[in-house]
Amino acid sequence: MSTTLHIPPQLRDADAYVLNNSAGKDSAAMLHLWATTATEEMLERTVVLHLDLGEAEWDGVPALAARQAAAYGLPFEVRRRERGGLLDLVRSRGRWPGPGTPFCRSYLKRDVARKFYTELTARLEVTGRPAHIVTSLGLRADESTVRARRPTLSTDRAASSGRRQITTWLPIHRLNTDDVWKTVRASGIPPHPAYQHLPRLSCRLCPFAGRAQLITAARMAPDTALDYVLVEDEIGQPFRRDLSMEQIITAAERTDADPVRPLRPYGASSCTVGERTEGCAA
């Protein structure tokens, strides 16, 4: 496994670098490799951005994202959709996100990030040319065929303007899952306890997750699952076309697996991958 990143020459003189950090394993690996590869000048122009998903997010995620940034002495910013989180969005649209309509990503992540780019452009005070901002995402080819087809480097034309040029970079696009976890361990920062039961640190109850993962998540966050049932009833639409949250809860209550208690907030104890401690298993 390479312990450094290949930073394309055209990115080396950017005015700012935005590392999008969800606090998940891929973001953590990306952050570690960037912080240990980039020059001092690049690091001085770096900011770590966490897009807070509100009630949809696991407890302690923003705190973990902040801790990861602080470990490398990097400035940390949090932004959140001003008009509410996922459930507010679902209520206003009268439906849940789905494979053909992943509007949660657009409203809760993409649009919020673009507002931050506008703010950052004003801070940079670049004159005579567009400010060049590189935004880095921890997306990997191994995750899906769609992500495998994404270019490692591209211009975000919709986010760019006469005042700024936004370049999207996928630094760890070719890393496999084992290499990601090796990098996370090398960082010395424990991952979120949710990884003791789930392969990804996405929303607590993500419509794009598999059935087994949703059942596990409902057992870990029963109150959130009940909130989703109330919204199902309110809008008259199931969580997924093939699976309602009520069905997920029923399956979670019937499962013969070992009990999974609701997670404690991040920081209750130290957790490492593959280790079960009181805080991690909770």
Disulfide bonds with the S-S distance in Angstrom:
Cys271-Cys280 2.09
